[in-house]
């Protein structure tokens, strides 16, 4: 019954999210061009001033369709917890749009992000355990740190046209499939469907060469929404799958930050050190890079879904090792391109 509900309702609100996101962007484009124009600099990948803030449409379409879906077809879910999570998403969106219009200093921005993420932590069910072998309070501290890092790495990785589309669409589609398989709560599955649709509605405007960028108002809340859904998946016993789905983003951003820390480079400043940025500087086209990332994410999604078929620890570990090998291919390819500069 739940699967039928998700298919029928999910399809309707997926299409609604596509339409709302698309038509909101048509309306917002002139406003964003006037108030949130991103001008190219030494670290930019674009050549001409481009409006940013398209994430307003993505976040609005996701939250509107999710709220409508839960109102029309109510689920057995904790409304207060969902409301708290939604408040955190809106708070991050406000921080993001403020940063898009007039950049906020790194430390205050990080503090505001941490406050929003702490709200999400409060909204998690007390009995949710992603790593049950750890004491409860240690696990919660780790989840807080992981969410804070994940929100920022999604922001860091949104550096070229279609990059976020190539990440969000496969991950949310896989999360929706986990919902159909009954291992992801229906509210998280419906959220994934709505976010997938909203991102597809944004995609035509962000196609190279982009008419509109996602901006911090999009990348920060999207990171939080994805992180929340992945935690739900891990809490249902699919920790390996929750790691596999965003593994390319995790690897590129974490390795890049680690290298900058070791070299003494400022980690809070914008830069062009990510593997995909080095590939762009090394001669790869945007289409080639996002094609690599999208293909990698499809394979990672397949490995994540495969963990459903065999719950043994050995098989889960084998899928993680395979995922690391899959991610290693584009990282090595992009790195080689960067060396040829």
C-alpha positions as CSV (number, residue, x, y, z in Angstrom):
1,X,0.0,0.0,0.0
2,X,2.8,2.4,0.9
3,X,4.6,1.6,-2.3
4,X,1.5,2.3,-4.4
5,X,1.0,5.6,-2.5
6,X,4.6,6.7,-3.2
7,X,4.4,5.8,-6.9
8,X,1.0,7.6,-7.4
9,X,1.6,10.6,-5.2
10,X,5.3,10.8,-6.0
11,X,4.7,11.0,-9.8
12,X,2.2,13.9,-9.3
13,X,4.4,15.9,-7.0
14,X,7.6,15.2,-9.0
15,X,5.9,16.8,-12.1
16,X,4.6,19.6,-9.9
17,X,8.1,20.3,-8.6
18,X,9.5,20.4,-12.1
19,X,6.9,22.9,-13.2
20,X,7.0,25.2,-10.1
21,X,10.8,25.3,-10.2
22,X,10.9,26.1,-14.0
23,X,8.2,28.8,-14.0
24,X,9.5,30.4,-10.8
25,X,12.9,30.7,-12.5
26,X,11.3,32.4,-15.5
27,X,9.9,35.0,-13.1
28,X,12.9,35.3,-10.9
29,X,15.6,35.7,-13.6
30,X,15.2,39.5,-14.1
31,X,15.2,40.1,-10.4
32,X,18.3,38.0,-9.8
33,X,20.0,39.8,-12.7
34,X,19.3,43.1,-10.9
35,X,20.1,42.1,-7.3
36,X,22.3,39.0,-7.3
37,X,24.7,39.2,-10.1
38,X,27.9,37.0,-9.8
39,X,30.8,38.8,-11.5
40,X,33.7,36.6,-12.7
41,X,37.0,36.7,-10.8
42,X,40.2,34.8,-10.8
43,X,38.6,31.8,-9.1
44,X,35.4,31.8,-11.2
45,X,34.7,29.3,-14.0
46,X,32.3,31.7,-15.8
47,X,33.4,34.4,-18.2
48,X,30.6,37.0,-17.9
49,X,28.3,38.3,-15.1
50,X,25.6,35.8,-14.4
51,X,22.6,36.0,-12.0
52,X,22.8,33.7,-9.0
53,X,20.1,32.6,-6.6
54,X,18.3,30.1,-8.8
55,X,18.2,27.9,-5.7
56,X,15.3,30.0,-4.4
57,X,13.1,28.2,-7.0
58,X,14.6,24.8,-6.3
59,X,14.1,25.1,-2.5
60,X,10.6,26.7,-2.9
61,X,9.4,24.0,-5.3
62,X,10.7,21.3,-3.0
63,X,9.2,22.6,0.1
64,X,5.8,23.5,-1.5
65,X,5.3,20.2,-3.2
66,X,6.5,18.2,-0.1
67,X,4.1,20.2,2.2
68,X,1.3,19.7,-0.3
69,X,2.0,16.0,-0.6
70,X,2.0,15.5,3.1
71,X,-1.2,17.6,3.5
72,X,-3.2,15.9,0.8
73,X,-2.1,12.4,1.7
74,X,-1.0,12.6,5.4
75,X,1.6,10.0,6.6
76,X,2.3,8.7,10.0
77,X,5.1,11.1,10.7
78,X,6.1,13.6,13.4
79,X,4.9,16.9,12.2
80,X,6.8,18.9,14.8
81,X,10.1,17.3,13.7
82,X,9.4,17.9,10.0
83,X,8.5,21.5,10.9
84,X,11.8,21.9,12.7
85,X,13.7,20.5,9.8
86,X,11.9,22.9,7.4
87,X,12.7,25.8,9.7
88,X,16.4,24.9,9.4
89,X,16.2,24.7,5.7
90,X,14.6,28.1,5.5
91,X,17.2,29.6,7.9
92,X,20.0,28.2,5.7
93,X,18.3,29.6,2.6
94,X,18.1,33.1,4.2
95,X,21.8,32.9,5.1
96,X,22.5,31.8,1.5
97,X,20.6,34.6,-0.2
98,X,22.2,37.2,2.1
99,X,25.6,35.8,1.2
100,X,24.7,35.8,-2.5
101,X,23.7,39.5,-2.4
102,X,26.5,40.7,0.0
103,X,29.1,38.1,1.1
104,X,29.2,37.2,4.8
105,X,32.5,36.6,6.5
106,X,33.4,32.9,6.8
107,X,33.2,32.6,10.6
108,X,29.7,34.2,11.1
109,X,28.5,32.2,8.1
110,X,29.8,29.0,9.7
111,X,28.1,29.9,13.1
112,X,24.8,30.5,11.4
113,X,25.1,27.2,9.5
114,X,25.9,25.3,12.8
115,X,22.8,26.8,14.5
116,X,20.5,25.6,11.7
117,X,22.1,22.2,11.7
118,X,21.8,21.9,15.5
119,X,18.0,22.4,15.0
120,X,18.0,19.4,12.6
121,X,19.9,17.4,15.2
122,X,17.1,18.1,17.7
123,X,14.5,17.1,15.1
124,X,16.0,13.6,14.6
125,X,14.2,10.8,16.3
126,X,15.9,9.9,19.6
127,X,16.1,6.3,18.7
128,X,17.7,6.8,15.3
129,X,21.0,5.1,15.2
130,X,23.3,5.3,12.1
131,X,26.3,3.8,13.9
132,X,24.8,1.8,16.8
133,X,28.2,0.6,17.9
134,X,29.0,4.1,19.2
135,X,27.7,5.7,22.4
136,X,24.6,7.8,21.6
137,X,26.1,11.2,22.4
138,X,29.3,10.5,20.4
139,X,27.1,9.5,17.4
140,X,25.1,12.7,17.6
141,X,28.3,14.8,17.7
142,X,29.6,13.0,14.7
143,X,26.3,13.4,12.8
144,X,26.4,17.2,13.6
145,X,30.0,17.4,12.3
146,X,29.1,15.3,9.2
147,X,26.0,17.4,8.4
148,X,28.0,20.7,8.8
149,X,30.7,19.4,6.5
150,X,28.2,18.0,4.0
151,X,26.3,21.2,3.7
152,X,29.5,23.1,3.0
153,X,30.9,20.5,0.6
154,X,27.8,20.7,-1.5
155,X,28.3,24.4,-1.6
156,X,32.0,24.0,-2.5
157,X,31.3,21.5,-5.3
158,X,28.8,23.8,-7.0
159,X,31.5,25.4,-9.1
160,X,30.5,24.8,-12.7
161,X,27.3,24.6,-14.7
162,X,25.2,21.5,-14.2
163,X,27.5,20.1,-11.5
164,X,24.8,20.1,-8.8
165,X,22.3,18.7,-11.3
166,X,24.7,15.8,-12.0
167,X,25.0,15.1,-8.3
168,X,21.5,15.7,-7.0
169,X,19.4,13.9,-9.7
170,X,21.1,10.5,-9.3
171,X,21.3,10.7,-5.5
172,X,17.6,11.7,-5.1
173,X,16.5,9.1,-7.6
174,X,18.3,6.4,-5.7
175,X,16.8,7.6,-2.4
176,X,13.3,7.4,-4.0
177,X,14.1,3.8,-5.0
178,X,15.0,3.0,-1.4
179,X,11.7,4.5,-0.4
180,X,9.9,2.1,-2.9
181,X,11.9,-0.8,-1.4
182,X,10.6,0.2,2.1
183,X,13.9,1.0,3.7
184,X,13.6,4.8,3.7
185,X,10.8,6.6,5.5
186,X,8.0,7.8,3.1
187,X,8.4,11.5,4.1
188,X,12.2,11.3,3.2
189,X,11.4,9.4,0.0
190,X,8.8,12.0,-1.0
191,X,11.3,14.8,-0.2
192,X,13.8,13.1,-2.5
193,X,11.3,12.9,-5.3
194,X,10.3,16.6,-4.9
195,X,13.9,17.7,-4.8
196,X,14.7,15.6,-7.9
197,X,11.9,17.3,-9.8
198,X,12.8,20.8,-8.6
199,X,16.4,20.2,-9.7
200,X,15.3,19.0,-13.1
201,X,13.2,22.2,-13.4
202,X,16.3,24.2,-12.7
203,X,18.5,22.3,-15.1
204,X,17.6,24.1,-18.4
205,X,18.6,27.4,-16.8
206,X,21.9,26.1,-15.6
207,X,22.8,24.3,-18.8
208,X,26.3,25.4,-20.1
209,X,26.6,28.3,-20.6
210,X,24.4,28.9,-17.6
211,X,21.7,31.6,-17.5
212,X,21.4,31.3,-13.7
213,X,23.5,29.9,-11.0
214,X,22.2,27.9,-8.0
215,X,23.9,30.2,-5.5
216,X,24.4,29.6,-1.8
217,X,20.6,30.0,-1.3
218,X,20.3,26.7,-3.2
219,X,23.4,24.8,-2.4
220,X,23.3,25.2,1.4
221,X,19.7,24.0,1.9
222,X,20.1,21.3,-0.7
223,X,23.1,20.0,1.2
224,X,21.0,19.9,4.4
225,X,18.0,18.2,2.7
226,X,20.2,15.5,1.1
227,X,22.1,15.1,4.4
228,X,18.9,14.7,6.3
229,X,17.6,12.0,3.9
230,X,20.9,10.2,3.9
231,X,20.9,10.1,7.7
232,X,17.4,8.6,7.6
233,X,18.7,5.9,5.3
234,X,21.7,5.2,7.5
235,X,19.4,5.1,10.5
236,X,17.4,2.3,8.9
237,X,20.5,0.1,8.7
238,X,21.9,1.2,5.3
239,X,25.0,3.1,6.4
240,X,27.1,1.8,3.5
241,X,24.5,3.0,1.0
242,X,24.3,6.4,2.7
243,X,28.1,6.8,2.2
244,X,28.1,5.4,-1.3
245,X,25.5,7.8,-2.8
246,X,27.4,11.1,-2.3
247,X,30.9,9.5,-2.4
248,X,32.2,11.5,-5.4
249,X,31.4,14.8,-3.7
250,X,32.8,13.5,-0.4
251,X,36.0,12.4,-2.0
252,X,36.7,15.4,-4.1
253,X,35.9,18.0,-1.4
254,X,37.6,16.1,1.5
255,X,40.8,15.3,-0.4
256,X,41.0,18.9,-1.7
257,X,40.5,20.4,1.8
258,X,43.0,18.0,3.3
259,X,45.6,19.0,0.7
260,X,45.1,22.6,1.4
261,X,45.4,22.0,5.2
262,X,48.7,20.2,4.7
263,X,50.1,22.9,2.4
264,X,49.0,25.7,4.7
265,X,46.6,27.2,2.2
266,X,43.6,29.1,3.7
267,X,40.7,26.5,3.8
268,X,37.9,29.1,4.2
269,X,38.8,31.1,1.1
270,X,37.5,30.4,-2.4
271,X,39.9,28.5,-4.7
272,X,40.3,26.4,-7.8
273,X,41.8,23.3,-6.3
274,X,39.0,20.8,-6.7
275,X,39.6,17.9,-9.0
276,X,36.9,19.0,-11.4
277,X,38.2,22.6,-11.5
278,X,41.7,21.3,-12.3
279,X,40.2,19.2,-15.1
280,X,38.5,22.3,-16.5
281,X,41.7,24.3,-16.4
282,X,43.4,21.3,-18.0
283,X,41.3,21.3,-21.1
284,X,38.2,19.3,-20.2
285,X,34.9,20.8,-21.3
286,X,32.1,21.4,-18.8
287,X,30.0,18.7,-20.5
288,X,32.8,16.2,-20.2
289,X,33.3,16.9,-16.5
290,X,29.6,16.7,-15.6
291,X,29.2,13.6,-17.8
292,X,32.0,11.9,-15.8
293,X,30.4,13.0,-12.5
294,X,26.9,11.9,-13.6
295,X,28.1,8.5,-14.8
296,X,30.1,8.0,-11.6
297,X,27.0,8.8,-9.5
298,X,24.8,6.4,-11.5
299,X,27.3,3.6,-10.8
300,X,27.5,4.6,-7.1
301,X,23.7,4.5,-6.9
302,X,23.7,1.0,-8.4
303,X,26.3,-0.1,-5.8
304,X,24.2,1.5,-3.0
305,X,21.1,-0.3,-4.2
306,X,23.0,-3.6,-4.4
307,X,23.5,-3.3,-0.6
308,X,19.8,-4.0,-0.2
309,X,20.3,-7.5,-1.7
310,X,22.9,-8.7,0.8
311,X,23.0,-7.4,4.4
312,X,26.3,-9.2,5.4
313,X,29.1,-6.9,6.6
314,X,31.5,-8.4,4.1
315,X,29.3,-7.6,1.2
316,X,28.6,-4.0,2.5
317,X,32.4,-3.5,2.8
318,X,33.0,-4.9,-0.6
319,X,30.5,-2.4,-2.1
320,X,32.3,0.4,-0.3
321,X,35.6,-0.7,-1.7
322,X,34.1,-0.9,-5.1
323,X,32.7,2.6,-4.7
324,X,36.1,3.9,-3.8
325,X,37.5,2.3,-6.9
326,X,34.8,3.8,-9.1
327,X,35.3,7.3,-7.6
328,X,39.1,6.9,-8.1
329,X,38.7,6.8,-11.9
330,X,37.3,10.3,-12.4
331,X,39.6,11.8,-9.7
332,X,42.6,10.3,-11.4
333,X,41.4,11.4,-14.8
334,X,40.8,14.9,-13.7
335,X,44.1,15.1,-11.8
336,X,46.0,14.0,-14.9
337,X,44.3,16.7,-16.9
338,X,45.3,19.2,-14.2
339,X,49.0,18.2,-14.4
340,X,49.0,19.0,-18.2
341,X,48.3,22.7,-17.6
